[in-house]
């Protein structure tokens, strides 16, 4: 089975055709349990997310703030494995038919084997991989495997990225560009800031790929603000916090579904 990069492209193009940004949700696999995590991903998609990123929990998540670190720790202590991440992708895609990507640091993929990981992600119905810490200069092996298996390779750009660097990163990427809205780690913020809009403007000057903004969006107002200048709005910590704060899984899933619906209204304003 080939990966679902074309499904991802269609989802982003479809949102653009509707005159809105796509809503991209992030949730880590294995949190609060493997089965619970699968249900949470499905809840986000059912609630209104167009695309979902399934996080591969890591013991040293350098890009992630305290909320996602806590969830990763719970997942790792629960014994989550790469096979559970792939199962999460498979079941979410099978249930919703929507694009599902994996967001992961490079080390677990490198240890697993890039070719093996790409083949198994494609077989599970995955649309691609977001690799925040893989330098473009060292990515050729992965990119070849991803292309062969019909997967997108999404790279992350930051406000500190100079224009020549943006050109290099975006030329190597496929699917979309992940624009980190500010310097620092993930987490909800009181405001998303002007840096994000400027980064999107500079990135678009270098590429025709859609530019999706993440880090900091937590409510419909912020989603509407970011949707005003970006092709996609990425929300992670706010979803994870709903699950962390819920007294039980059922109430957590309801909260995730409701937040997705609220954010979906935000990107349509």
Secondary structure, DSSP 4 states (H G I P E B T S, - for coil): ----HHHHHHHHHHHHHTTSPEEEEEEETTSS-HHHHHHHHHHHHHHT-SEEEEE---TT-TT--HHHHHHHHHHHHTT--HHHHHHHHHHHHHHH--EEEEE--HHHHHHH-HHHHHHHHHHTT--EEE-TT--GGG-HHHHHHHHHTT-EEE-EEETT--HHHHHHHHHH--SEEEEESSSS-----S---HHHHHHHHHHHTT-SSEEEEESS--SHHHHHHHHTT-SEEEE-HHHHHHHHHSSSHHHHHHHHHHHHHHHHHHHT-
